[in-house]
Amino acid sequence: MKHIAKSVLFVWLGLCCALVSGTVHPSDFSKEARWAEQVTADLFDGEALWLSAGTKRFLALHTSPENPAGGSVIVLHGLGVHPDWPQVINPIRVALAESGWHTLSLQLPVLANGVPAEDYRTLLPTVGPRLLQALVYLRDVATGPIFIVAHSMGSTMAIHALVENPSLEIAGLVMIGAGSGGGGSFDPAGLSFQQLDLSVFDIVAEYDLKTVIRGSRQRAKFDHLTDFSQIEIDGADHFFEGQESILIDEVASWLGARLQR
């Protein structure tokens, strides 16, 4: 358990630094509770469970594979939604479990409806503790490397959490429609992305958001990662409507290749 204790220290130090350098706002926990009630009432695939980060609980959805492939995936949703969101998130978490992966889809911190995306900057320091608890849980129920697959704002949150908490034991990051880390509103210089040190798969849609396209072009110029690949899925939009199977195949193929290394 030494690595867990060390991870707790890094998360705590990162949070303290954030508190000193800027304002940290809590999630809208009443909105999280409403999402949780809706998700658990309608849940079809997987098991709903509660993890704790500090004094607050947050919802997570664990789906166990029938034939484990030997790895796990933490799934992170986009702006202000929930861990079983029908676009991107549910298809990814269910399909990867069917392919042999343990998947754990987390409720990320959210703000009230209508709040500008820029305001989510204040939530970034609160993501690391949730990732830590996800890692602790998966280490208890599964074996093998743990990856993150994140969509949109979830990618932004993942980048910042991993940079601020480098001891989090993540084997690789799949970013889907990421606007940050190079051209995004949170990180126009790509400084956070350039501090990552892990395998990264960067997926964008042909008709993605302007900030995503701009960010992907910036990231394509970086050469600090030894294992970085980027693709554009033809005909897709930011939510990959009608292109879910192609998206899932690309993600599963990339993860599977790294599992064999």
N, C-alpha and C positions, 0 to 999 in steps of 0.2 A: 504493500500500500504506500510505499515511499513516493512513487510517482504521483499518486493522488494528492498526498499532502503538499508536495511541491507545487502541483497545479493550483491548489487552493491558495497558496501564498502568492503566486503570480496573478491570479484573478483578483485577489484582495488588493495587491499593490497597484494593479492597473486601475481599479475602481477608485482608489485613493488619489492617484495622479489625476484622474478625470475630475474628481471633485475639486481638486485644487485649481486645475487649469480652466474649468468652465462649469456651466450649470448642467446638472444631471436631473432629468425629469423622470418620475416613475411612469410605468405603463398605466393605461386606463384599465384598471383591474375590473371595474364594473362591466366594461365592454368585453374583456376577456371572459368574464363569468357568463355573459349572454352568449358569446360564441360557444363556450364549453357546453352550455345547456342544449344549444341547437345541435352541435356536432354529436354529442353522446346520444341524443334522442334518435338521430338518423343514421348512426354508425352501422355500416354493413360489413366492412372488412377491417380486421384488426381489433385490438384491445385498447380501450381508453384507460389511462392511468394518470396519476398526479405525481409530479416531481416538485421538489422545493428548492428555490434559490433564495437563501436568506430566510426571511420570515414569510415569504409569499409562495404559494403553490402555483404551478402552471400546468396546463394540459399537455399531454403527449400521447401519440397514437403508435403503439407497437404492433407490427405485423410480422409474425414468425413464418419463415419458409418451411414448406414440407420437406424439402431436400436442401439443407444448408450448403451454400457454396463456400463458406468459410470467411465471410466478411459482413460488415454492417454499413448502413447508410443513414446518416442524419439528414432529414429533409426539412428545408426551411422555406416558408412561404413568402409571398410578397407583401406589399404595403397594406397594413391594416386589416388583413383577413385572418383565416384560421388554418389549422393543420390538416384539414380535409377539403380544402378548397377545390371545387370541381375542375377548374382549369389548371393544368400542369401538375399541381400537387397530388391530388388523389390518383390520377393516372400513373404518376411516377412511383409513388409509395407502394401501390398495389402491384404494379407490373414488376418492379424490382424484387418484391417478396416472392412473386411467382417464379422469378428467375433464380431464386436461391439466397437472396439477401435478407438479413434482418433489417427492417426499416423502422426508424423512429422519427415520426414527424412531430415537430415541436410547435407549440404556440409561442410565437415571438412577441415581444412587447409591442403594444399598439397605442395609438392616440385616437382621439375622438374623430368621428366622421367629418370630413371637410377640412381637416388640418393640413396645411401645405406639407409636401414631402420634406422640405428643408427642416421642418421642426423635428423630424425623426432623428436628426443629428444628436439631439439631447438624450436619446434612448440608447445610443450605441454602447456606452459603458455597461449597460445592464444585460447585454447579450452573453458576454463571456461566462458569467455564472450559470446561465441556462445550458450552455454547451458543456460545461464541466459536469453538470448533473446528468446530462444525456450520456456522456462518456462513462461515468460511474455506473449507470444503469446497464449500458450495453456490455461493459466488461463483466458484469455478473451473469448475463443471460446468453452471451455469444462469444465466439472466438474470432481471431483474425483481425485484419486492419479495419479501421473505421474511416469512412469518407463522408464528405458533406456534398449534398446536391441542393443547390439553392436557386430560387427564382427571384429576379427583380430586386426589390429592397432586401430580400433575404440574402442575396449575394453581397450587397453593400455591408450588411450587418456581419456576415461571415468574415469578410476581408478585415474589417476593423477589429473584430474579436480575436482573430488569429494573430494579427500583428501586435495587439496589446497584450495578448496572453500566449506567447510563443511555446509554452510548455504543454498546451493542449495537444494531445497526441492524435492528430488528424493526418491520415496518409495522403489525402488528395482532395481537391475542391473542384466540383463541377458548377460553373456559373452559367445560368440560363437567363438571358436578357439583362445582363448586369450594366447598370448605368454608372457605377462608381468605379474608382480605381483607374481612372484615365479618361478625362473628359466629362465625368459625372459631376453633378452639382455639389456633392459633398467633398470631392477630391479632384479638382480640376487639373492638378499637376500629376496625378497618378502616384503620389508619394506613398500612400498606404499600400497599394498594389505592389510597388517596387520593393517593399520590405517583406513580402511573402517568400517563404522558402519551402515549397512543397509542389507536388504535381498539380497542374491546373488545366482544365478543359473549359474553354470559353465558347459558349454557344450563343449565337445571335440569329435573329430571324431576318429574312430579306426585307420585310416591311415593319421592322421593329421601331421603337420610339427613337426620336432623334438623339436623345442623350445616350441611348444604348449604342447606336451606330457610331456616334462620336467617340464614346469611350472605347469601343472595340478597336477602332482604328488607332487610337493612342496606344492601347495595350499591345497591339501587334508589333509596335516598334521596340518594345522592351525586350531585352535579351538576357535578363538576369536569372531566369528560370531554366534549369536543365531539362525539364519535362513540361513543356507548354505547347498546347495545340489549340487552334481556333477554327471553327467552322461557321458557315452561314447556311441556314436551311431555307431552300428556295420556296417561295410562295407562302411562307409562314408570317404570322403577325406576332405581337408580343406575347400573346396567350396561346399560340400554336394551335388555334382552332382548326380542326380537320387535319392537322399534321402531328397529332399526338404519337402515333405509332412510329413515325420517323424519328421524332425526338427521343422516345424511349429506346429505340434500337441503338441510336448513337450513344446515349448515356450508358446503356448496358454493355455495349461493346468496349467502350473506354474503361469502364470499371473492371470488366472481366479481364482485360489485357493486363491491368496493373495487379490484379489478384494473382496472376500467374508468375509475376516477377519474383 
